[in-house]
Amino acid sequence: MSTDIQPDIYQVIHRRRDVRSQFTGEPVPGDVLERVLEAAHAAPSVGLSQPWDFILVRDLGTRRAFHRHVQEERTRFAASLTGSAAERFARIKVDGVLESSLSVVVTYDAARGGPAVLGRHAIADAGLYSVCLAVQNLWLAATAENLGVGWVSFYREPFVRSLLGIPSGIRPVAWLCLGPVTHVEAVPDLERHGWRRRVPLDAVVRHERW
């Protein structure tokens, strides 16, 4: 395998950011969106079950309804904080739902590839892990295309299921904001706002046993 591509891969990995404030709102060209979704769909999955679906949400009314729900959940979380943590969180934007070009909601269908999913018999969450791999592929492909992605986690699954008409038994795993951006920050938002700092690699690498 050629080593020429390696620096590009590592640059994309380290340039990837969870984008909130830098979306321009400009449309994503159709061919670019297709490449990004193809990259997500190329992710590995347990038993080749491919248990994901991608719901493209462009409608502003739907996004506004979701945004209101996100703000309600943000308020609930903020109420649980005190002191410096509350002050730090007040500075943090948690979504780019209205500013981004569109949203991509990634779901998990546990019945896909069943009834016997090869490799999932001992690890029930292996299918969910597969969906997360698709999300990561999408995120890296979008970064390579100079698009921003923001994963919104301030929501309740039943609300999203009702809002988007997702059948029972299908889990909404990720609400992703997607679109062109003015720039990406060199330092992740949570570090810039003092919420947490990235730990060094040697603090999380263990050899042979815990």
C-alpha positions as CSV (number, residue, x, y, z in Angstrom):
1,M,0.0,0.0,0.0
2,S,1.3,3.4,-0.9
3,T,2.2,5.7,2.0
4,D,1.4,8.8,0.0
5,I,-2.2,8.9,1.2
6,Q,-1.3,8.5,4.9
7,P,-0.6,12.2,5.7
8,D,-4.0,13.2,4.1
9,I,-5.8,10.6,6.3
10,Y,-4.2,11.8,9.5
11,Q,-4.8,15.4,8.6
12,V,-8.5,14.8,8.1
13,I,-8.7,12.9,11.4
14,H,-7.1,15.7,13.3
15,R,-8.9,18.5,11.5
16,R,-12.3,17.0,12.2
17,R,-14.4,19.1,14.6
18,D,-17.8,19.1,16.1
19,V,-19.1,22.2,14.4
20,R,-21.7,24.5,16.0
21,S,-21.2,28.1,15.0
22,Q,-19.4,28.2,11.7
23,F,-22.1,27.0,9.2
24,T,-22.8,29.2,6.3
25,G,-26.1,27.8,5.3
26,E,-25.1,27.4,1.7
27,P,-26.4,24.2,0.0
28,V,-24.3,21.0,-0.2
29,P,-23.8,20.1,-3.9
30,G,-25.6,16.9,-4.8
31,D,-22.5,15.0,-5.9
32,V,-20.7,15.9,-2.7
33,L,-23.6,14.8,-0.5
34,E,-23.7,11.5,-2.5
35,R,-20.0,10.9,-1.8
36,V,-20.4,11.6,1.9
37,L,-23.3,9.2,2.2
38,E,-21.5,6.6,0.1
39,A,-18.6,6.8,2.6
40,A,-21.0,6.3,5.5
41,H,-22.6,3.4,3.8
42,A,-19.2,1.8,3.2
43,A,-18.6,1.4,6.9
44,P,-18.0,-2.1,8.3
45,S,-21.0,-3.7,10.1
46,V,-21.4,-6.8,12.3
47,G,-22.5,-9.7,10.1
48,L,-22.7,-7.3,7.1
49,S,-26.1,-6.2,8.6
50,Q,-25.7,-2.6,7.5
51,P,-28.3,-1.6,10.2
52,W,-28.3,2.1,9.4
53,D,-30.7,4.4,7.5
54,F,-30.0,8.1,6.8
55,I,-32.9,10.6,7.0
56,L,-32.1,13.8,5.2
57,V,-34.0,16.7,6.9
58,R,-34.0,20.0,5.0
59,D,-37.5,21.2,6.0
60,L,-37.1,24.4,8.1
61,G,-40.3,23.7,10.0
62,T,-39.0,20.3,11.1
63,R,-35.7,21.7,12.1
64,R,-37.2,24.5,14.1
65,A,-39.3,22.0,16.0
66,F,-36.2,20.0,16.8
67,H,-34.3,23.1,17.7
68,R,-37.0,24.1,20.2
69,H,-36.7,20.6,21.8
70,V,-32.9,20.9,21.9
71,Q,-33.1,24.2,23.7
72,E,-35.5,22.8,26.3
73,E,-33.1,19.9,27.0
74,R,-30.2,22.4,27.1
75,T,-32.1,24.3,29.8
76,R,-32.8,21.2,31.8
77,F,-29.1,20.3,31.7
78,A,-28.1,23.8,32.6
79,A,-30.3,23.7,35.7
80,S,-28.3,20.7,37.0
81,L,-25.1,22.8,37.0
82,T,-23.7,25.2,39.6
83,G,-20.8,27.5,40.0
84,S,-18.0,27.5,37.5
85,A,-19.5,24.6,35.6
86,A,-22.7,26.6,35.0
87,E,-20.6,29.6,33.9
88,R,-18.6,27.5,31.4
89,F,-21.7,25.8,30.0
90,A,-23.4,29.1,29.5
91,R,-20.8,30.0,26.9
92,I,-21.2,26.8,24.9
93,K,-23.4,26.5,21.9
94,V,-24.8,22.9,21.6
95,D,-26.2,22.8,18.1
96,G,-26.2,24.3,14.6
97,V,-29.6,22.9,13.6
98,L,-30.9,26.1,12.0
99,E,-27.6,27.5,10.7
100,S,-26.5,24.3,8.8
101,S,-27.6,23.4,5.3
102,L,-29.4,20.2,6.3
103,S,-29.6,17.5,9.0
104,V,-28.7,13.9,8.6
105,V,-30.4,11.6,11.1
106,V,-28.7,8.2,11.4
107,T,-30.8,5.4,12.7
108,Y,-30.3,1.8,13.9
109,D,-32.5,-1.1,12.9
110,A,-31.7,-4.1,15.2
111,A,-33.7,-6.4,13.0
112,R,-31.7,-5.7,9.9
113,G,-29.8,-8.8,8.7
114,G,-31.7,-11.0,11.2
115,P,-32.9,-13.1,12.7
116,A,-29.3,-14.5,13.2
117,V,-26.8,-11.7,12.9
118,L,-23.4,-13.2,12.5
119,G,-21.1,-11.9,15.3
120,R,-23.8,-10.3,17.4
121,H,-24.8,-13.3,19.5
122,A,-22.4,-12.5,22.4
123,I,-22.3,-8.7,22.0
124,A,-25.8,-7.3,21.7
125,D,-24.6,-3.7,21.1
126,A,-22.4,-4.7,18.1
127,G,-25.0,-3.4,15.7
128,L,-25.1,-0.1,17.5
129,Y,-21.3,0.1,17.3
130,S,-21.7,-0.5,13.5
131,V,-23.9,2.6,13.2
132,C,-21.3,4.6,15.1
133,L,-18.7,3.5,12.5
134,A,-21.0,4.8,9.7
135,V,-21.3,8.1,11.6
136,Q,-17.5,8.4,11.8
137,N,-17.1,7.6,8.1
138,L,-19.6,10.3,7.3
139,W,-17.9,12.8,9.5
140,L,-14.4,12.1,8.1
141,A,-15.7,12.2,4.5
142,A,-17.5,15.5,5.2
143,T,-14.3,16.9,6.7
144,A,-12.3,15.9,3.6
145,E,-15.0,17.7,1.5
146,N,-14.5,20.8,3.6
147,L,-17.9,20.5,5.2
148,G,-18.7,20.8,8.9
149,V,-20.6,18.3,11.0
150,G,-22.1,18.8,14.4
151,W,-23.5,15.9,16.4
152,V,-26.5,17.1,18.5
153,S,-27.0,15.0,21.6
154,F,-29.5,17.2,23.5
155,Y,-32.6,15.3,22.6
156,R,-35.0,12.5,23.7
157,E,-35.3,9.6,21.3
158,P,-39.1,9.4,21.6
159,F,-39.4,13.0,20.5
160,V,-37.2,12.4,17.4
161,R,-39.0,9.2,16.6
162,S,-42.4,11.1,16.7
163,L,-41.1,14.1,14.8
164,L,-39.7,12.1,11.9
165,G,-42.2,9.2,11.8
166,I,-39.5,6.7,12.7
167,P,-41.1,3.2,13.3
168,S,-41.0,1.7,16.7
169,G,-38.0,-0.5,17.1
170,I,-35.8,1.8,15.1
171,R,-33.4,3.9,17.2
172,P,-32.4,7.5,16.2
173,V,-28.7,7.3,17.0
174,A,-27.3,10.6,15.7
175,W,-28.8,13.9,14.6
176,L,-26.0,15.4,12.5
177,C,-25.9,19.0,11.3
178,L,-24.1,19.2,7.9
179,G,-23.0,21.9,5.6
180,P,-20.3,24.3,4.3
181,V,-18.5,26.3,7.0
182,T,-16.5,29.5,7.1
183,H,-13.7,27.6,8.9
184,V,-13.1,25.0,11.6
185,E,-11.5,25.8,14.9
186,A,-7.9,24.7,15.6
187,V,-9.0,23.8,19.1
188,P,-12.2,21.9,19.9
189,D,-15.0,24.0,21.4
190,L,-15.1,22.3,24.7
191,E,-11.4,22.8,25.2
192,R,-11.6,26.4,24.1
193,H,-14.4,27.1,26.6
194,G,-12.6,25.3,29.4
195,W,-15.2,22.5,29.8
196,R,-12.6,19.7,29.6
197,R,-9.1,19.1,28.2
198,R,-7.9,16.3,26.0
199,V,-5.9,13.7,28.0
200,P,-2.5,12.6,26.5
201,L,-2.3,9.3,24.7
202,D,0.0,7.7,27.3
203,A,-2.7,8.2,30.0
204,V,-5.0,5.8,28.2
205,V,-2.7,3.1,26.7
206,R,-2.3,0.0,28.9
207,H,-0.2,-3.1,28.1
208,E,-1.3,-6.7,28.4
209,R,-3.7,-6.1,31.3
210,W,-5.6,-3.3,33.0
